[in-house]
């Protein structure tokens, strides 16, 4: 492998890892704080991709697609949380798992009904096409945008969790919900806000991934599997774990595809198995 090839794979691994962070961090935090294993999280990514594609086809404006699709899916997430998920707070994990699994089936069939089973992709504007010279390395312009944009969003999410008024009860809720409620905080309102934000972030990732890869009715299963692997690697409820786990997964995919074409996914399963054997709670578990 040449130095240029190594650096290109490194950049791509970090790029796709940063996009995975937007998916996995939402699933990890919702599971860690709310005790909800949201199997429909991958469906929110998929719906974000399809909605973004539709808006792009209608308007030709990528930025409108990247803005309106997450807002629409965040609203959908709020409706799902208020009307269904909230009724199962305090119940065992299988209850919410079965509910969200059923929702994912509903969303998958809705996608088939509305968009059909064909593969699509989000058409990029002309200024995102082509390559940019990064010190002798020619890297796709859109991938560079994804890297920068995802890093900015991850930084904003970190600031929200670590510095904002809403972030404090979310972090505290990872350890002791009863104490949070004892301070007069309406924890269920926090749950609603958290679910809405994580649904919107999933849709952002959907638009981004749908611009780099194909959009299809089976992508929700692939993406929820990726998010669950990241949680296993990084640790339940840990934002740092979601970030590190996503980067590990992205780099494993990039270099695994280079070293063993067709076996990139095999590399990620090996890494997950090793983490389970050596650190069953993940690298940075907070629960």
Secondary structure, 3 states (H helix, E strand, C coil): CCHHHHHHHHHHHHHHHHHHHHHHHHHHHHHHHHCCCCCCHHHHHHHHHHHHHHHHHHHCCHHHHHHHHHHHHHHHHHHHHHHCHHHHCCCCHHHHHHHHHHHHHHHHHHHHHHHCCCCECCCCCHHHCCEEEECCEEEEHHHHHHHHHHHHHHHHHHHHHHHCHHHHHHHHHCCCHHHHHHCCCCHHHHHHHHHHHHHHHHHHHHHHHHHHCCECCCHHHHHHHHHHHHHHHHCCCCHHHHHHHHHHHHHHHHHHHHHCCCCHHHHHHHHHHHHHHHCCCCCCCCC
